[in-house]
Amino acid sequence: MNKTRKKSKYKHAIINKKIYYFYKITWFDICGDSGWSTKSEFDIFMPSVMISQAYVYSKDKKILRTFASHDVNDELFGDRNVYPMGCVVKLEKVEN
């Protein structure tokens, strides 16, 4: 029997026979200010909600590792980030 592989509906990269899926990542970023502010200004000071798009290299309960670039001929990764999972609000797989 000849098996045909079902095409994934999600965007992905295959590197050294391993599949890495592409995600839209929503996360909180720390905001800082060294100036003076009133109590009311301070009360509305919030972290920024950021969106990144990248391939997920690995994730566990504590850490999310991503990359956005990779070598075509070797197992080399670039544009890498490591997020504490406590900062990650949402992970959404991107469809093709």
N, C-alpha and C positions, 0 to 999 in steps of 0.2 A: 504494500500500500504506500502511496505517495502522499505524505502529509503536507498540507499547505498551512503556513503560519498566518493567523488572523492579524490583519493590520490594526495597530493600536489607534484608538481615537484621540489619544493624548500626544502632544508634542514631546519628543524625547531624543536623546543622543545615545548611540551605542559605542562604547569605548572599551576595547579589549574584552568583547563579548558580554559586557555588563550594561544594562539599560539604566539611564539616568533621566528622570522625568523633569519637565520644565514647569515651574510654579510661579504664580503671582503671590508674593509674600507681603502681608500687611503687618506692620510692626511699629512699636513705640520707640521714638528716639528721644534721648535726654535733651532738654533745652536748658540753657544757662544764661545768666545775665549778671554782670558785675556792677551795674548801675543801681541807683536808689529808686525805690518804688513805694507807693502807698500800700496800705493794707488791702484796699479794694483791687488795686492792680495785681498785687501778689496772689490774691485769692483766685483770680481768673488765669493765672500763669499755668499752662499745661504742657505736657510733652507733645511733640509733633507726631502725627500719624503719617507714617511713610509707606510707600509701596516700592518694592523691588521685584524684578523678574529675573529668575535664574534657574539653573539646573540644581536639583538637590543631590548633593554628594552623599550625605548621611544625616540622620537625625535620631535622637533618643529623647528621653524625658528632660534632659538638661540643655542640650546643644543642637543647633541646626547648622550644618555646613553646606555652603553653596559655591558654585562656580558659574561664570558666564562665558568663558572662552576655554577652548581645548585644542590640542594638537591633533591633526588628522591622522598622523602616522605613529603617534606614540601616546603613552598614558601620561600626558602632561596637562595640568589644569591652571587656568589663569583667572584673574578678576574674582578672587576668592573672598568669601566673607564667613564669619562665624557669629551666629546670633545666640544669645541666651534665650531659651524657650520662654522664659518669663516675659520677654519683650515681644514675642510673636503673638499677634492677635488672630491671624487667619492664614491658612495655607490653601491655595486653590490650584489644582492641576489645570494647565492650559490645554485646551483642545486644539487639534490640528486645524 
